[in-house]
Amino acid sequence: MKSSLQQLSFKLLLATACVASLSACFPVVLGGAMMGGLVAVDRRTAGTQLEDEGIELRASSRVRDNLGDRGHINITSYNRQVLLTGEVPSAQDKQLVEQVVSQVANVRVIVNALAVLGNTTLTQRTSDTLTTGRVKAGLVDEKELYASAFKVVTERGTTYLMGRVTQREAELATEVVRGTNGVQKVVRVLEIISEAELQSLLPKPAANEVKQ
């Protein structure tokens, strides 16, 4: 009985995370990591993945409490490194958002890429969403990359790459993204690991299994 309740609680948590990742229509948007199937191949521990989801949820709530409907703010956390993208009406608001997010438990680093501009239009956001989709597809098609190692965010034509990758993977992914339709600029918010670290993180394939 206890095991069933634990499984139900975990499923509800995953459902909440998935709903949060679809909330782009609100002024504060969660980056949201896809949970479930990717847990097994994500280069973060399962605990860190849950921490990142919690950071996004708590940071979103606190920013909304402090700024209300001012601005369009995306909060994306990967390995407790938080990327802030979107638009705010003033430099003071930009600093306020960073200050509020810095007080959220488990936040390790903040990259504040907020722009002091008016909110982007629905057309621009739709274009950014399509660009992100094309970037992800390009990463999947590149056989020398594990697409699940990257988190992709696009804002006003600028694509941000997050993840824990080797220098080789970072360079190759950058080339892929730069060649993607709709991408005007690439910003790497990556943690560089060694090839040895990568091998220790990869799942061990079965004897007859070939990397896809």
C-alpha positions in Angstrom: 0.0 0.0 0.0 2.8 2.4 0.9 4.6 1.6 -2.4 1.4 2.3 -4.4 1.0 5.6 -2.7 4.7 6.5 -3.4 4.2 5.6 -7.0 1.1 7.7 -7.2 2.8 10.7 -5.6 5.7 10.4 -8.1 3.3 10.3 -11.0 1.5 13.3 -9.8 4.8 15.2 -9.5 5.7 14.3 -13.0 2.3 15.4 -14.2 2.7 18.7 -12.5 6.1 19.2 -14.1 4.7 18.5 -17.6 1.8 20.9 -17.0 4.3 23.6 -15.8 6.3 23.2 -19.0 3.3 24.1 -21.1 2.5 27.4 -19.3 4.0 29.7 -22.0 0.9 31.8 -22.1 1.5 33.3 -18.7 3.8 36.2 -17.9 6.2 34.0 -16.0 7.1 30.8 -17.9 8.8 27.7 -16.5 11.6 26.2 -18.5 10.6 22.8 -17.3 12.7 19.7 -17.9 10.9 16.8 -19.5 10.7 14.1 -16.9 9.8 10.5 -17.2 11.7 8.7 -20.0 14.6 11.1 -20.0 15.4 10.5 -16.3 17.4 7.4 -17.3 19.6 9.2 -19.8 19.8 12.7 -18.3 23.3 13.6 -17.2 22.0 15.0 -13.9 21.1 12.7 -11.1 17.4 12.1 -10.5 17.6 14.2 -7.3 19.1 17.1 -9.2 16.4 16.9 -11.9 13.8 17.2 -9.2 15.7 20.0 -7.6 15.7 21.9 -10.9 11.9 21.4 -11.2 11.5 22.7 -7.7 13.7 25.7 -8.4 11.7 26.7 -11.4 8.4 26.3 -9.6 9.5 28.3 -6.5 11.3 31.0 -8.5 8.3 31.5 -10.8 6.0 31.9 -7.8 8.3 34.4 -6.0 8.9 36.4 -9.2 5.1 36.6 -9.8 4.6 37.7 -6.2 7.1 40.5 -6.6 6.5 41.7 -10.2 2.9 40.7 -10.8 2.1 40.9 -14.6 5.1 43.2 -15.3 7.2 41.6 -17.9 7.5 38.2 -19.7 10.0 36.1 -17.8 11.3 32.6 -18.5 13.0 30.7 -15.7 15.0 27.6 -16.7 17.1 25.6 -14.3 19.7 23.0 -15.3 21.9 21.4 -12.6 20.9 24.2 -10.3 22.2 26.8 -12.8 19.3 29.3 -13.5 18.9 31.0 -16.8 16.6 34.1 -16.9 15.3 35.1 -20.3 12.5 37.4 -21.5 11.7 41.0 -21.1 11.1 43.4 -18.1 10.2 47.1 -18.2 13.2 48.5 -16.3 16.7 47.8 -15.2 15.5 47.8 -11.6 13.0 45.0 -12.4 15.8 43.0 -14.0 17.9 43.3 -10.9 14.8 42.5 -8.7 14.2 39.3 -10.6 17.8 38.2 -10.1 17.7 39.0 -6.4 14.4 37.2 -5.9 15.6 34.1 -7.7 19.0 34.1 -5.9 17.1 33.6 -2.6 15.5 30.3 -3.8 16.9 27.3 -2.1 19.5 25.2 -4.1 20.2 27.9 -6.7 23.9 27.7 -7.5 24.4 30.2 -10.4 22.2 32.7 -12.1 22.7 33.9 -15.7 20.6 37.0 -16.1 19.8 37.4 -19.8 16.6 39.5 -19.3 16.2 42.4 -21.7 14.8 45.8 -20.8 12.2 45.9 -23.5 8.5 45.6 -24.0 7.0 42.1 -24.1 7.5 40.2 -27.2 4.4 39.6 -29.4 2.6 36.3 -29.8 4.0 36.0 -33.3 7.6 36.3 -32.0 7.0 33.8 -29.3 5.5 31.4 -31.8 8.6 31.9 -34.0 10.9 31.2 -31.1 9.0 28.0 -30.2 9.3 26.8 -33.8 13.0 27.6 -33.8 13.5 25.7 -30.5 11.8 22.7 -32.1 14.0 22.9 -35.2 17.1 23.1 -33.0 16.1 20.0 -31.0 15.4 18.1 -34.2 18.8 19.1 -35.5 20.5 17.8 -32.3 18.6 14.6 -32.6 19.7 14.1 -36.2 23.4 14.7 -35.4 24.6 11.2 -34.7 27.7 12.3 -32.7 25.5 14.0 -30.1 23.1 12.9 -27.3 20.2 15.4 -27.8 19.0 14.6 -24.3 22.2 16.2 -22.8 21.0 19.6 -23.9 18.2 22.0 -22.8 17.3 24.5 -25.5 15.7 27.9 -24.9 15.0 30.5 -27.6 14.1 34.1 -27.0 13.8 36.8 -29.7 15.9 34.7 -32.1 18.7 34.0 -29.6 19.1 30.3 -28.8 20.5 29.4 -25.4 22.1 25.9 -24.9 22.3 24.4 -21.4 23.7 21.1 -20.3 26.7 19.1 -19.1 28.8 18.3 -22.2 32.3 17.9 -23.4 34.1 20.6 -25.3 33.8 18.4 -28.4 30.0 18.2 -27.9 29.7 21.9 -27.2 31.5 22.8 -30.4 29.5 20.4 -32.6 26.2 21.4 -31.0 27.0 25.1 -31.6 27.6 24.4 -35.3 24.3 22.5 -35.6 22.4 25.4 -33.9 24.1 28.1 -35.9 22.9 26.4 -39.1 19.3 26.2 -37.9 16.7 28.3 -39.6 15.5 31.1 -37.3 18.5 31.2 -35.0 20.1 34.6 -35.0 22.6 34.1 -32.2 23.8 31.2 -30.0 24.6 31.6 -26.4 26.2 28.7 -24.5 25.3 28.3 -20.9 27.0 24.9 -20.7 29.0 23.1 -18.1 32.1 21.5 -19.7 33.0 18.0 -18.5 35.9 15.8 -19.6 35.6 12.9 -22.0 36.3 10.6 -19.0 33.5 12.1 -17.0 31.2 11.6 -20.0 32.0 7.9 -20.2 31.2 7.5 -16.5 27.8 9.2 -17.0 26.6 7.3 -20.1 24.4 4.3 -19.6 26.2 1.0 -20.1 24.8 -0.6 -23.4 23.9 -4.2 -23.7 26.4 -6.4 -25.7 24.2 -6.2 -28.8 23.1 -2.6 -28.4 24.2 0.1 -30.8 24.1 3.8 -30.1 21.2 5.4 -32.0 
